[in-house]
Amino acid sequence: MIRRVGHVRVFAALGSFISAVLILFPAVTDPWAWVVLRAILGFSFCGVYITVESWLNDSATNETRGRAMSLYLIVQMIGIISAQFLLNLADPAGFLLFIIPSVLVSIAFAPILLTASPAPAFSESKGMRLAELYRTSPLGCVAVFLLGGIFSAIFGMASVFGTEAGLSVRQISIFVAVIYTGGLLCQYPIGWASDRMDRRKLILGLAVFGALAMALGALFFGSFPVILAAGFVIGGVANPLYSLAIAYVNDYLRPEDMASASAGLLFLNGVGAIGGPLVVGWLMERFGPAGFFLFLSVLLALMGAYAVWRMGRRARVVTEAASYVPIAPTSTTVAAGAAVEAGQDSAEPPRAA
């Protein structure tokens, strides 16, 4: 689409779809209609992200790309955190909470539609074959796949958990905001550690810590402070783990293969995300609200167990690979590729194994 009609027209068209779908949600309150609307919304947001991220990547230089991608992540996370408190402005059963995001989307599109700067050239990333990608880094592929399920549970079912647990609208908005706050605050210290130690051990440590914390959350979710603590931990563990897994895969790739590999990793993440809400919904029906934390705990435990197994199968390889760069779970191949380039530019000399 971008190649045929250009960035600005695609951006405007998809923005119109997003605004229209948001208005249609309260007008057509049928579950199957919402399935279709959600699919349209997902497609449209993906196109919007590709447009924005390719524009950002084209405008940045080698010296500023890392800072630009980090700032992009921070702004995105602040927007997501702030949006949770919109729930307190009106009754969730009414129209207003759908109208406000529609208006915000329309306003957000104005800067690019009115810009005088030229649109960038668009180049689509070619994906690496999944079998080849898995042979290159089995742990990285499995971690990204499992994180897809974790992210989809957080994004799609955290509010459902809050409702089932008896939280008020205000408490639900705080809970979801705390999840993203944890992700924002923990990215950089974990990234700093990632560039100075065996990434496999860090993946293992974060997975085990997260699994134990989620197990405790499943046992004591009746206390709101415990729910908030569990939310902060899962956000603080899952978001850095995503960037960490991509950085770990890059340790085993040639620089020219990193961008294509990131496309395959994002595909695996998306496949994992499809089943997350379905499984969480079933677990919450079977075990009650505790099923939400139980699902997260099991996936993190599986990741930790697989990390232990892989550490016994292959020795650590130390290369001049790209350093850790924060990447949002919603990032497209454009942002992932830009982050890889930034990581290559800032990579430290090889360390002794």
N, C-alpha and C positions, 0 to 999 in steps of 0.2 A: 504493500500500500504506500509506504513512504517513498519507495523508488518510483512509483508511477505518478503520484500527485504532489509529493513533497511533504516536509515536516509540518508546516503550518496548517495545511488543509486537513491532514490526518488528525492533527492535534485538535482542531476545531470540531471535526466530525465526531471523534470519540468523546470529546468533552460534552457535546450535545447529547450523545447517547447516555452518558453517566447522569447528567442532570435530569433527563427524561425518565430514566429507570428509577431514580430516587423518588420522583414524584409518583410513579406508578405503584410502588410498593404498598402504600396505604390505600390506594384506589382499587387494587386487585388483590384481595387478601385470600388467595388460594395457594396452598403449599406447592403444587406443581407449577403454577404460574411463577411463583417465587424462585423455583429451581431454574427456570429459563431466564428470569431476570438476573439472577445471580451469575449465570454463565455469561450473559451479555456484559454485566458489570466487570467480571474478571477479565474478559477479553479486552474491554475498553481501557481498563486501568493498566493492563500490560502494555498496550500501545502507547498510552500516555507516558508511562515510565521510560519506555524505549526512546520516545521523542525527547523528553527532558534530559535523560542521561547521555544520549549521544550529543546533544547540544552542549551540555556541561563538559563532556570529555573533549569535544572539539575546541572549546574555548580555553581549556586549561593547557598549560605548558608542562614539560617534563618536571620542571622545578616546583610547580604549584599543584600538580595533579593529586598528590597524596593529601595535601591540605584541603583541596576542593572536595574530594570524595568523603573525607572525614566530616567536613562542614555539612555536606549534603546529608550524611547519616544523622548528624546531630539535629539539623533542622527538621528532618522527617520524623525523628523520634519525639521531638518537642511538640510537633503538630499532633502526633498520635496521642501523646499523653494529655495534651490540652483538650483534645476532642472528647475524652471520656467524661469530662465534666459538663458537656452539653446535655447529657442525659438528665441533669437536674433542672433544666430550664422549662420542661413541660412534661405532660403525661405521656409515657412511652406508647400508650394505646391510641394517641391522637395523631394528627397530621403534622404538627409543628416540627417534631424531631426529624422528619423526612424532608421538610421544606428547607430548614436551616442548612443541612449539608448540600442540598441542591444549589442554594444561593452561594454558599462558600465555594463550591466547585466553579460556578460561573465567574465569580470574582477572581479566583486563582488563575483562570485561563487568560485574563486580560493582559498581563505583562508580556507573555510570549506573542499573543495575537497582535499586539500593538508595537512590538519591538521593531527597530529599524535595522538591527544587525542581521547579516545574511545567515540563512540556515546552513548547517554543516552538511558535508557530504556523508552519505550513509553507507556503511559497509557492514553486511551481515556476517556474524561469526559462524564458521563452519564447525559443527560438532565433531568430536572424536567418537569413534565407535565405542559403545558401552562395554563390550567385551575387552577391548584394548585398555579402556580407562580403568576397568576393574582389575585387570592384571597389573596395571601400573601401581595402583594403590587400593587394595581391597578395604582397608580400614577407612580410608577417606570416603569411599563410595557408600559403604554401609552406614557410616556416621551421618552423611548428608541425607541418605534415604530415611533413616530413623528420625532425624531432625525435621523432615517434612511432616511426619505424623505429629511430632511435638508442637511445631508451629501452628499447624492447622487446628489442633486442639486448643491452643492458647488463643488464637485469633477468633475461632468460630464458636467455641464452647465455654469460654471463661464466664461470660455473662449468663449462660444457661446454668452453669454450676452455681453461680451466685444466687440465681432465682430459686433453684432447687434447695440450696442451703438456707434459704429464708433471709437472705440479705436484703436490705432496702436498696432503692435505686442509688442513693448516695453512696452506700457502702460498696455496691458493685462498681461504680465509677472509680472509686478510690482503689479498689482491688485491681482492676484492669490497668489503671494508671501506674500502680506500683510495679506491675510486671514489666512494663516498658521502661520505667525508671531504673530498675535493676539492670536491664540490658544496656541502657545508656551509660550508667556509672561503672559497670564492670568491664566494658569493652577494652579500655586502654590499659588498666593494670594487668589483665590477662594477656593482652597483646604484647606488653613489655616482657612478661615471663615467657611467652611463646618463642620469642626471638633469642632466648638465652638458655633454653633447656630442651630436652627431648620432647617434641610435640606429642608423641604417643603417651608419655607419662602424664602430661598435662590433660590430654583428652581423657585418660583413665581416671585421673583424680577428680576432674570436674563431673564426669559421668557418675562415679560412685557417690560423691558428695550430693549431687542432685537427686540420685535415686533414694538415698537415705532420707533426705529432707522431704521428698514427696511422699515417702512411706509414712513419715511422721505426720505430714499434712493430712493424709488419708485417715489416720487414727484420731487426730485432734482437731478436725476441721470445724467443730462446733464453736470454737473460740475465734472471734474476728481478728485479734492480734496474731494468732497462729496462721490464719488464712493470709494475712498481709505478709508475714515473714516467708511463707511458702511461695507466695507470688513473687516476691523480690528475688528469692533464690532461683526459681525457674527462669525468670527473665535474665538474671545475672549469669546463669549457666548456659542456657540454650543459645542466646544471641552470640556470645563470644565463641561457643563451640562451632557455630556455623562458619565463621571467619577462620577459626583455627583449623577446621577440617579442610577447607579450601587451601590454606597455606601449607598444610601437611601434604596434600596431593601435589602441590607445586614443587615440593622438595624432590620429587622423583621425575619431574618433567624437564624437557628442554625449554628454554624461554619461548621459542617460537610455537610450542604446543600448548602453552598455558591458557591462552584465550579460548582455544577450541575446547580444551578440557573443561573450562568453566561452564560452557554451554551444556555439556553432558551432565555435569554435577547439578546444574539448575533443573535439568529434566528429571534426574533421579529425585531431587527434592520435591518437585511437583507431583511425581507419581506417589511418593510417600504421603504427601499431603492429602491426596484424594480419599484415602481410607481413614484418616485420623478422626474426623467428626463422626463417621458412621460407627467406628469401634467405641469411641467415647460415649456416644449416645446409648449404645447397647449396654455398656458397663454401668452407666448411671441408672438405667432402667433396672438392671440386675442387682446392683449393690448400693444404689442411692448416690448422693452427691460425692461420696468418697471415691466412686469410680473414676472421677476426673483426675484426682491425684494418683490413683492406682495405675491408670494408663501411663501417665508421665513417668512414674517410678519404674514400671516394667521396661519401657523403651530405653530409659537411661541405663538400667541394669544390663540390658542386652548389649548396649553399646560398650559398657565397661567390660563385660565378659568377652566380647569379640576383640577388644583392644588387648586384653591379657593374652588371648590365643594368638593374635598376630605378632605380639612382641616375642613370642617363642618361636615364630616361624621365619622371621627375617631380622637381620641385624640392622641397627640404626645406620642410615646413610646420611652423611653430612655433605651438603652441596652449597653452591652460591645461589640458592634459590631465592625467590621473592620473600621479603619479610612480611610479617602479619600486617594486614590492612583491614580495618573494620568494613564489613559488608552487611547490608540489611537483608533480612529474609525475603523482602519484596523486590530486591534488586533484579534487574534483567541481565542478560549476557553482556550488554553494553557496559553497565556499571561494574560487573564482575571483571570484565576484561580491562577496564580502566584501573581498577584496584590492583590487578596483577601487574600492570605496567608501573604503577606507582610503587608497588612492593619491590619490583626489580630495581628501580632507580635508587631505593633506599636500603637495599640489602646490605647486610654486614658481611665482612670477610668470613670464609669458612671457619668453623670452630672445630677444635679437636674432639673426636668422638669419645 
